[in-house]
């Protein structure tokens, strides 16, 4: 993973959608280390966190596990 010179990092949730891609690119241009979280990888991000299944199933799984 690339390291930003100033040590700044950001997580972009939905980093493969239109707005998410723009956010990833904007932060990369400003020398931030960018992690994209989505169901599809964003090749411009330094790292990707990929969710399995659709967002509805992700929300349902989180709701079941919350106290």
PyMOL Python script that loads the backbone (N, CA, C, O; Angstrom):
from pymol import cmd

cmd.read_pdbstr("""\
ATOM      1  N   UNK A   1       0.841  -1.173   0.000  1.00  0.00           N
ATOM      2  CA  UNK A   1       0.000   0.000   0.000  1.00  0.00           C
ATOM      3  C   UNK A   1       0.888   1.239   0.000  1.00  0.00           C
ATOM      4  O   UNK A   1       1.883   1.296   0.723  1.00  0.00           O
ATOM      5  N   UNK A   2       0.535   2.205  -0.793  1.00  0.00           N
ATOM      6  CA  UNK A   2       1.293   3.447  -0.862  1.00  0.00           C
ATOM      7  C   UNK A   2       1.095   4.247   0.416  1.00  0.00           C
ATOM      8  O   UNK A   2       0.026   4.213   1.024  1.00  0.00           O
ATOM      9  N   UNK A   3       2.112   4.950   0.807  1.00  0.00           N
ATOM     10  CA  UNK A   3       2.042   5.758   2.014  1.00  0.00           C
ATOM     11  C   UNK A   3       2.075   7.225   1.646  1.00  0.00           C
ATOM     12  O   UNK A   3       2.969   7.666   0.923  1.00  0.00           O
ATOM     13  N   UNK A   4       1.127   7.972   2.128  1.00  0.00           N
ATOM     14  CA  UNK A   4       1.075   9.410   1.867  1.00  0.00           C
ATOM     15  C   UNK A   4       2.209  10.099   2.624  1.00  0.00           C
ATOM     16  O   UNK A   4       2.559   9.703   3.736  1.00  0.00           O
ATOM     17  N   UNK A   5       2.767  11.119   2.013  1.00  0.00           N
ATOM     18  CA  UNK A   5       3.914  11.795   2.617  1.00  0.00           C
ATOM     19  C   UNK A   5       3.590  12.429   3.959  1.00  0.00           C
ATOM     20  O   UNK A   5       4.441  12.444   4.849  1.00  0.00           O
ATOM     21  N   UNK A   6       2.386  12.950   4.128  1.00  0.00           N
ATOM     22  CA  UNK A   6       2.009  13.596   5.390  1.00  0.00           C
ATOM     23  C   UNK A   6       1.343  12.625   6.356  1.00  0.00           C
ATOM     24  O   UNK A   6       0.967  13.026   7.458  1.00  0.00           O
ATOM     25  N   UNK A   7       1.186  11.358   5.976  1.00  0.00           N
ATOM     26  CA  UNK A   7       0.588  10.371   6.852  1.00  0.00           C
ATOM     27  C   UNK A   7      -0.917  10.479   6.975  1.00  0.00           C
ATOM     28  O   UNK A   7      -1.495   9.968   7.935  1.00  0.00           O
ATOM     29  N   UNK A   8      -1.564  11.133   6.023  1.00  0.00           N
ATOM     30  CA  UNK A   8      -3.024  11.282   6.074  1.00  0.00           C
ATOM     31  C   UNK A   8      -3.676  10.116   5.347  1.00  0.00           C
ATOM     32  O   UNK A   8      -3.252   9.739   4.254  1.00  0.00           O
ATOM     33  N   UNK A   9      -4.711   9.547   5.960  1.00  0.00           N
ATOM     34  CA  UNK A   9      -5.445   8.436   5.365  1.00  0.00           C
ATOM     35  C   UNK A   9      -6.932   8.713   5.415  1.00  0.00           C
ATOM     36  O   UNK A   9      -7.414   9.429   6.293  1.00  0.00           O
ATOM     37  N   UNK A  10      -7.660   8.138   4.460  1.00  0.00           N
ATOM     38  CA  UNK A  10      -9.109   8.297   4.423  1.00  0.00           C
ATOM     39  C   UNK A  10      -9.736   7.001   3.913  1.00  0.00           C
ATOM     40  O   UNK A  10      -9.171   6.315   3.061  1.00  0.00           O
ATOM     41  N   UNK A  11     -10.905   6.683   4.447  1.00  0.00           N
ATOM     42  CA  UNK A  11     -11.710   5.559   3.983  1.00  0.00           C
ATOM     43  C   UNK A  11     -12.888   6.136   3.217  1.00  0.00           C
ATOM     44  O   UNK A  11     -13.653   6.934   3.758  1.00  0.00           O
ATOM     45  N   UNK A  12     -13.037   5.737   1.957  1.00  0.00           N
ATOM     46  CA  UNK A  12     -14.155   6.194   1.139  1.00  0.00           C
ATOM     47  C   UNK A  12     -15.133   5.028   1.006  1.00  0.00           C
ATOM     48  O   UNK A  12     -14.850   4.044   0.324  1.00  0.00           O
ATOM     49  N   UNK A  13     -16.287   5.148   1.665  1.00  0.00           N
ATOM     50  CA  UNK A  13     -17.318   4.119   1.579  1.00  0.00           C
ATOM     51  C   UNK A  13     -18.095   4.355   0.289  1.00  0.00           C
ATOM     52  O   UNK A  13     -18.572   5.462   0.038  1.00  0.00           O
ATOM     53  N   UNK A  14     -18.219   3.313  -0.525  1.00  0.00           N
ATOM     54  CA  UNK A  14     -18.833   3.464  -1.839  1.00  0.00           C
ATOM     55  C   UNK A  14     -17.828   4.010  -2.844  1.00  0.00           C
ATOM     56  O   UNK A  14     -18.194   4.751  -3.757  1.00  0.00           O
ATOM     57  N   UNK A  15     -16.563   3.644  -2.675  1.00  0.00           N
ATOM     58  CA  UNK A  15     -15.476   4.201  -3.474  1.00  0.00           C
ATOM     59  C   UNK A  15     -15.459   3.811  -4.933  1.00  0.00           C
ATOM     60  O   UNK A  15     -14.613   4.303  -5.679  1.00  0.00           O
ATOM     61  N   UNK A  16     -16.365   2.941  -5.375  1.00  0.00           N
ATOM     62  CA  UNK A  16     -16.403   2.567  -6.788  1.00  0.00           C
ATOM     63  C   UNK A  16     -17.555   3.196  -7.549  1.00  0.00           C
ATOM     64  O   UNK A  16     -17.647   3.048  -8.767  1.00  0.00           O
ATOM     65  N   UNK A  17     -18.432   3.895  -6.847  1.00  0.00           N
ATOM     66  CA  UNK A  17     -19.514   4.607  -7.527  1.00  0.00           C
ATOM     67  C   UNK A  17     -18.984   5.901  -8.128  1.00  0.00           C
ATOM     68  O   UNK A  17     -17.807   6.225  -7.974  1.00  0.00           O
ATOM     69  N   UNK A  18     -19.837   6.627  -8.803  1.00  0.00           N
ATOM     70  CA  UNK A  18     -19.414   7.862  -9.475  1.00  0.00           C
ATOM     71  C   UNK A  18     -18.862   8.884  -8.475  1.00  0.00           C
ATOM     72  O   UNK A  18     -17.773   9.421  -8.675  1.00  0.00           O
ATOM     73  N   UNK A  19     -19.603   9.152  -7.412  1.00  0.00           N
ATOM     74  CA  UNK A  19     -19.141  10.112  -6.408  1.00  0.00           C
ATOM     75  C   UNK A  19     -17.933   9.565  -5.651  1.00  0.00           C
ATOM     76  O   UNK A  19     -16.989  10.301  -5.366  1.00  0.00           O
ATOM     77  N   UNK A  20     -17.964   8.287  -5.330  1.00  0.00           N
ATOM     78  CA  UNK A  20     -16.849   7.667  -4.621  1.00  0.00           C
ATOM     79  C   UNK A  20     -15.560   7.724  -5.404  1.00  0.00           C
ATOM     80  O   UNK A  20     -14.506   8.009  -4.837  1.00  0.00           O
ATOM     81  N   UNK A  21     -15.622   7.457  -6.704  1.00  0.00           N
ATOM     82  CA  UNK A  21     -14.424   7.534  -7.558  1.00  0.00           C
ATOM     83  C   UNK A  21     -13.871   8.950  -7.577  1.00  0.00           C
ATOM     84  O   UNK A  21     -12.657   9.151  -7.531  1.00  0.00           O
ATOM     85  N   UNK A  22     -14.765   9.930  -7.646  1.00  0.00           N
ATOM     86  CA  UNK A  22     -14.321  11.327  -7.638  1.00  0.00           C
ATOM     87  C   UNK A  22     -13.647  11.654  -6.312  1.00  0.00           C
ATOM     88  O   UNK A  22     -12.638  12.359  -6.288  1.00  0.00           O
ATOM     89  N   UNK A  23     -14.198  11.145  -5.199  1.00  0.00           N
ATOM     90  CA  UNK A  23     -13.589  11.381  -3.880  1.00  0.00           C
ATOM     91  C   UNK A  23     -12.217  10.716  -3.795  1.00  0.00           C
ATOM     92  O   UNK A  23     -11.256  11.326  -3.325  1.00  0.00           O
ATOM     93  N   UNK A  24     -12.127   9.470  -4.249  1.00  0.00           N
ATOM     94  CA  UNK A  24     -10.846   8.769  -4.231  1.00  0.00           C
ATOM     95  C   UNK A  24      -9.804   9.560  -5.019  1.00  0.00           C
ATOM     96  O   UNK A  24      -8.693   9.784  -4.537  1.00  0.00           O
ATOM     97  N   UNK A  25     -10.162   9.978  -6.219  1.00  0.00           N
ATOM     98  CA  UNK A  25      -9.224  10.730  -7.064  1.00  0.00           C
ATOM     99  C   UNK A  25      -8.818  12.058  -6.437  1.00  0.00           C
ATOM    100  O   UNK A  25      -7.656  12.456  -6.516  1.00  0.00           O
ATOM    101  N   UNK A  26      -9.774  12.744  -5.814  1.00  0.00           N
ATOM    102  CA  UNK A  26      -9.480  14.035  -5.177  1.00  0.00           C
ATOM    103  C   UNK A  26      -8.504  13.866  -4.023  1.00  0.00           C
ATOM    104  O   UNK A  26      -7.545  14.629  -3.901  1.00  0.00           O
ATOM    105  N   UNK A  27      -8.742  12.870  -3.176  1.00  0.00           N
ATOM    106  CA  UNK A  27      -7.834  12.634  -2.055  1.00  0.00           C
ATOM    107  C   UNK A  27      -6.463  12.164  -2.544  1.00  0.00           C
ATOM    108  O   UNK A  27      -5.442  12.587  -2.001  1.00  0.00           O
ATOM    109  N   UNK A  28      -6.423  11.301  -3.554  1.00  0.00           N
ATOM    110  CA  UNK A  28      -5.139  10.848  -4.109  1.00  0.00           C
ATOM    111  C   UNK A  28      -4.351  12.032  -4.644  1.00  0.00           C
ATOM    112  O   UNK A  28      -3.143  12.123  -4.426  1.00  0.00           O
ATOM    113  N   UNK A  29      -5.024  12.942  -5.344  1.00  0.00           N
ATOM    114  CA  UNK A  29      -4.355  14.135  -5.886  1.00  0.00           C
ATOM    115  C   UNK A  29      -3.773  15.017  -4.785  1.00  0.00           C
ATOM    116  O   UNK A  29      -2.815  15.755  -5.012  1.00  0.00           O
ATOM    117  N   UNK A  30      -4.362  14.933  -3.582  1.00  0.00           N
ATOM    118  CA  UNK A  30      -3.885  15.725  -2.438  1.00  0.00           C
ATOM    119  C   UNK A  30      -2.903  14.925  -1.573  1.00  0.00           C
ATOM    120  O   UNK A  30      -2.616  15.313  -0.441  1.00  0.00           O
ATOM    121  N   UNK A  31      -2.391  13.817  -2.101  1.00  0.00           N
ATOM    122  CA  UNK A  31      -1.395  12.969  -1.422  1.00  0.00           C
ATOM    123  C   UNK A  31      -1.896  12.269  -0.168  1.00  0.00           C
ATOM    124  O   UNK A  31      -1.124  12.039   0.762  1.00  0.00           O
ATOM    125  N   UNK A  32      -3.173  11.930  -0.133  1.00  0.00           N
ATOM    126  CA  UNK A  32      -3.712  11.123   0.948  1.00  0.00           C
ATOM    127  C   UNK A  32      -3.580   9.647   0.570  1.00  0.00           C
ATOM    128  O   UNK A  32      -3.568   9.305  -0.612  1.00  0.00           O
ATOM    129  N   UNK A  33      -3.483   8.789   1.560  1.00  0.00           N
ATOM    130  CA  UNK A  33      -3.570   7.348   1.364  1.00  0.00           C
ATOM    131  C   UNK A  33      -5.054   6.994   1.413  1.00  0.00           C
ATOM    132  O   UNK A  33      -5.736   7.312   2.388  1.00  0.00           O
ATOM    133  N   UNK A  34      -5.562   6.335   0.362  1.00  0.00           N
ATOM    134  CA  UNK A  34      -7.004   6.127   0.228  1.00  0.00           C
ATOM    135  C   UNK A  34      -7.355   4.645   0.248  1.00  0.00           C
ATOM    136  O   UNK A  34      -6.768   3.836  -0.470  1.00  0.00           O
ATOM    137  N   UNK A  35      -8.331   4.312   1.092  1.00  0.00           N
ATOM    138  CA  UNK A  35      -8.904   2.972   1.138  1.00  0.00           C
ATOM    139  C   UNK A  35     -10.338   3.087   0.649  1.00  0.00           C
ATOM    140  O   UNK A  35     -11.104   3.918   1.136  1.00  0.00           O
ATOM    141  N   UNK A  36     -10.695   2.252  -0.314  1.00  0.00           N
ATOM    142  CA  UNK A  36     -12.049   2.236  -0.853  1.00  0.00           C
ATOM    143  C   UNK A  36     -12.788   1.021  -0.309  1.00  0.00           C
ATOM    144  O   UNK A  36     -12.263  -0.092  -0.330  1.00  0.00           O
ATOM    145  N   UNK A  37     -14.012   1.237   0.181  1.00  0.00           N
ATOM    146  CA  UNK A  37     -14.860   0.139   0.645  1.00  0.00           C
ATOM    147  C   UNK A  37     -16.087   0.090  -0.255  1.00  0.00           C
ATOM    148  O   UNK A  37     -16.841   1.058  -0.347  1.00  0.00           O
ATOM    149  N   UNK A  38     -16.278  -1.042  -0.915  1.00  0.00           N
ATOM    150  CA  UNK A  38     -17.401  -1.188  -1.840  1.00  0.00           C
ATOM    151  C   UNK A  38     -17.513  -2.658  -2.221  1.00  0.00           C
ATOM    152  O   UNK A  38     -16.745  -3.487  -1.732  1.00  0.00           O
ATOM    153  N   UNK A  39     -18.452  -2.982  -3.078  1.00  0.00           N
ATOM    154  CA  UNK A  39     -18.591  -4.354  -3.563  1.00  0.00           C
ATOM    155  C   UNK A  39     -17.700  -4.603  -4.771  1.00  0.00           C
ATOM    156  O   UNK A  39     -17.525  -5.748  -5.186  1.00  0.00           O
ATOM    157  N   UNK A  40     -17.133  -3.537  -5.341  1.00  0.00           N
ATOM    158  CA  UNK A  40     -16.230  -3.619  -6.492  1.00  0.00           C
ATOM    159  C   UNK A  40     -14.978  -2.824  -6.151  1.00  0.00           C
ATOM    160  O   UNK A  40     -15.069  -1.757  -5.543  1.00  0.00           O
ATOM    161  N   UNK A  41     -13.816  -3.328  -6.531  1.00  0.00           N
ATOM    162  CA  UNK A  41     -12.559  -2.637  -6.245  1.00  0.00           C
ATOM    163  C   UNK A  41     -12.420  -1.368  -7.091  1.00  0.00           C
ATOM    164  O   UNK A  41     -12.912  -1.294  -8.217  1.00  0.00           O
ATOM    165  N   UNK A  42     -11.742  -0.384  -6.521  1.00  0.00           N
ATOM    166  CA  UNK A  42     -11.376   0.843  -7.234  1.00  0.00           C
ATOM    167  C   UNK A  42      -9.865   0.794  -7.420  1.00  0.00           C
ATOM    168  O   UNK A  42      -9.120   0.919  -6.448  1.00  0.00           O
ATOM    169  N   UNK A  43      -9.409   0.615  -8.645  1.00  0.00           N
ATOM    170  CA  UNK A  43      -7.983   0.457  -8.924  1.00  0.00           C
ATOM    171  C   UNK A  43      -7.164   1.697  -8.601  1.00  0.00           C
ATOM    172  O   UNK A  43      -5.944   1.601  -8.467  1.00  0.00           O
ATOM    173  N   UNK A  44      -7.793   2.853  -8.472  1.00  0.00           N
ATOM    174  CA  UNK A  44      -7.069   4.077  -8.143  1.00  0.00           C
ATOM    175  C   UNK A  44      -6.778   4.201  -6.652  1.00  0.00           C
ATOM    176  O   UNK A  44      -5.913   4.981  -6.254  1.00  0.00           O
ATOM    177  N   UNK A  45      -7.486   3.446  -5.829  1.00  0.00           N
ATOM    178  CA  UNK A  45      -7.281   3.493  -4.378  1.00  0.00           C
ATOM    179  C   UNK A  45      -5.999   2.747  -4.018  1.00  0.00           C
ATOM    180  O   UNK A  45      -5.538   1.888  -4.770  1.00  0.00           O
ATOM    181  N   UNK A  46      -5.428   3.083  -2.863  1.00  0.00           N
ATOM    182  CA  UNK A  46      -4.243   2.384  -2.385  1.00  0.00           C
ATOM    183  C   UNK A  46      -4.589   0.984  -1.884  1.00  0.00           C
ATOM    184  O   UNK A  46      -3.772   0.068  -1.970  1.00  0.00           O
ATOM    185  N   UNK A  47      -5.797   0.824  -1.364  1.00  0.00           N
ATOM    186  CA  UNK A  47      -6.268  -0.468  -0.877  1.00  0.00           C
ATOM    187  C   UNK A  47      -7.782  -0.514  -1.021  1.00  0.00           C
ATOM    188  O   UNK A  47      -8.449   0.517  -1.093  1.00  0.00           O
ATOM    189  N   UNK A  48      -8.306  -1.733  -1.064  1.00  0.00           N
ATOM    190  CA  UNK A  48      -9.750  -1.930  -1.192  1.00  0.00           C
ATOM    191  C   UNK A  48     -10.239  -2.883  -0.126  1.00  0.00           C
ATOM    192  O   UNK A  48      -9.579  -3.874   0.188  1.00  0.00           O
ATOM    193  N   UNK A  49     -11.405  -2.579   0.431  1.00  0.00           N
ATOM    194  CA  UNK A  49     -12.122  -3.491   1.320  1.00  0.00           C
ATOM    195  C   UNK A  49     -13.383  -3.860   0.564  1.00  0.00           C
ATOM    196  O   UNK A  49     -14.224  -3.006   0.284  1.00  0.00           O
ATOM    197  N   UNK A  50     -13.510  -5.141   0.236  1.00  0.00           N
ATOM    198  CA  UNK A  50     -14.642  -5.576  -0.578  1.00  0.00           C
ATOM    199  C   UNK A  50     -15.702  -6.255   0.278  1.00  0.00           C
ATOM    200  O   UNK A  50     -15.407  -7.169   1.047  1.00  0.00           O
ATOM    201  N   UNK A  51     -16.934  -5.795   0.133  1.00  0.00           N
ATOM    202  CA  UNK A  51     -18.073  -6.378   0.830  1.00  0.00           C
ATOM    203  C   UNK A  51     -18.637  -7.508  -0.030  1.00  0.00           C
ATOM    204  O   UNK A  51     -18.680  -7.408  -1.256  1.00  0.00           O
ATOM    205  N   UNK A  52     -19.058  -8.561   0.619  1.00  0.00           N
ATOM    206  CA  UNK A  52     -19.661  -9.680  -0.095  1.00  0.00           C
ATOM    207  C   UNK A  52     -21.160  -9.478  -0.185  1.00  0.00           C
ATOM    208  O   UNK A  52     -21.792  -9.084   0.795  1.00  0.00           O
ATOM    209  N   UNK A  53     -21.732  -9.737  -1.333  1.00  0.00           N
ATOM    210  CA  UNK A  53     -23.168  -9.600  -1.519  1.00  0.00           C
ATOM    211  C   UNK A  53     -23.575  -8.162  -1.755  1.00  0.00           C
ATOM    212  O   UNK A  53     -22.731  -7.292  -1.969  1.00  0.00           O
ATOM    213  N   UNK A  54     -24.865  -7.920  -1.716  1.00  0.00           N
ATOM    214  CA  UNK A  54     -25.363  -6.565  -1.958  1.00  0.00           C
ATOM    215  C   UNK A  54     -25.440  -5.788  -0.643  1.00  0.00           C
ATOM    216  O   UNK A  54     -25.280  -6.354   0.438  1.00  0.00           O
ATOM    217  N   UNK A  55     -25.687  -4.479  -0.758  1.00  0.00           N
ATOM    218  CA  UNK A  55     -25.712  -3.629   0.433  1.00  0.00           C
ATOM    219  C   UNK A  55     -26.844  -4.006   1.378  1.00  0.00           C
ATOM    220  O   UNK A  55     -26.689  -3.905   2.595  1.00  0.00           O
ATOM    221  N   UNK A  56     -27.983  -4.439   0.835  1.00  0.00           N
ATOM    222  CA  UNK A  56     -29.107  -4.805   1.697  1.00  0.00           C
ATOM    223  C   UNK A  56     -28.717  -5.969   2.607  1.00  0.00           C
ATOM    224  O   UNK A  56     -29.028  -5.958   3.798  1.00  0.00           O
ATOM    225  N   UNK A  57     -28.042  -6.967   2.052  1.00  0.00           N
ATOM    226  CA  UNK A  57     -27.629  -8.097   2.886  1.00  0.00           C
ATOM    227  C   UNK A  57     -26.574  -7.675   3.904  1.00  0.00           C
ATOM    228  O   UNK A  57     -26.533  -8.226   5.004  1.00  0.00           O
ATOM    229  N   UNK A  58     -25.721  -6.710   3.564  1.00  0.00           N
ATOM    230  CA  UNK A  58     -24.732  -6.189   4.508  1.00  0.00           C
ATOM    231  C   UNK A  58     -25.419  -5.510   5.685  1.00  0.00           C
ATOM    232  O   UNK A  58     -25.049  -5.731   6.838  1.00  0.00           O
ATOM    233  N   UNK A  59     -26.410  -4.693   5.395  1.00  0.00           N
ATOM    234  CA  UNK A  59     -27.144  -3.991   6.456  1.00  0.00           C
ATOM    235  C   UNK A  59     -27.877  -4.986   7.337  1.00  0.00           C
ATOM    236  O   UNK A  59     -27.861  -4.856   8.561  1.00  0.00           O
ATOM    237  N   UNK A  60     -28.519  -5.974   6.736  1.00  0.00           N
ATOM    238  CA  UNK A  60     -29.239  -6.983   7.513  1.00  0.00           C
ATOM    239  C   UNK A  60     -28.282  -7.746   8.436  1.00  0.00           C
ATOM    240  O   UNK A  60     -28.618  -8.018   9.588  1.00  0.00           O
ATOM    241  N   UNK A  61     -27.105  -8.087   7.937  1.00  0.00           N
ATOM    242  CA  UNK A  61     -26.128  -8.796   8.744  1.00  0.00           C
ATOM    243  C   UNK A  61     -25.654  -7.918   9.902  1.00  0.00           C
ATOM    244  O   UNK A  61     -25.497  -8.414  11.018  1.00  0.00           O
ATOM    245  N   UNK A  62     -25.423  -6.633   9.663  1.00  0.00           N
ATOM    246  CA  UNK A  62     -25.004  -5.728  10.737  1.00  0.00           C
ATOM    247  C   UNK A  62     -26.107  -5.553  11.787  1.00  0.00           C
ATOM    248  O   UNK A  62     -25.830  -5.493  12.984  1.00  0.00           O
ATOM    249  N   UNK A  63     -27.349  -5.472  11.328  1.00  0.00           N
ATOM    250  CA  UNK A  63     -28.463  -5.292  12.265  1.00  0.00           C
ATOM    251  C   UNK A  63     -28.608  -6.504  13.171  1.00  0.00           C
ATOM    252  O   UNK A  63     -28.925  -6.355  14.351  1.00  0.00           O
ATOM    253  N   UNK A  64     -28.384  -7.686  12.648  1.00  0.00           N
ATOM    254  CA  UNK A  64     -28.495  -8.903  13.450  1.00  0.00           C
ATOM    255  C   UNK A  64     -27.376  -8.992  14.484  1.00  0.00           C
ATOM    256  O   UNK A  64     -27.571  -9.567  15.554  1.00  0.00           O
ATOM    257  N   UNK A  65     -26.213  -8.433  14.178  1.00  0.00           N
ATOM    258  CA  UNK A  65     -25.075  -8.550  15.078  1.00  0.00           C
ATOM    259  C   UNK A  65     -24.978  -7.415  16.077  1.00  0.00           C
ATOM    260  O   UNK A  65     -24.151  -7.469  16.987  1.00  0.00           O
ATOM    261  N   UNK A  66     -25.810  -6.381  15.931  1.00  0.00           N
ATOM    262  CA  UNK A  66     -25.727  -5.248  16.863  1.00  0.00           C
ATOM    263  C   UNK A  66     -26.425  -5.600  18.174  1.00  0.00           C
ATOM    264  O   UNK A  66     -27.380  -6.377  18.184  1.00  0.00           O
ATOM    265  N   UNK A  67     -25.946  -5.024  19.287  1.00  0.00           N
ATOM    266  CA  UNK A  67     -26.524  -5.351  20.608  1.00  0.00           C
ATOM    267  C   UNK A  67     -27.931  -4.839  20.786  1.00  0.00           C
ATOM    268  O   UNK A  67     -28.533  -5.041  21.841  1.00  0.00           O
TER     269      UNK A  67
END
""", "prot")
cmd.dss("prot")
cmd.show_as("cartoon", "prot")
cmd.util.cbc("prot")
cmd.orient("prot")
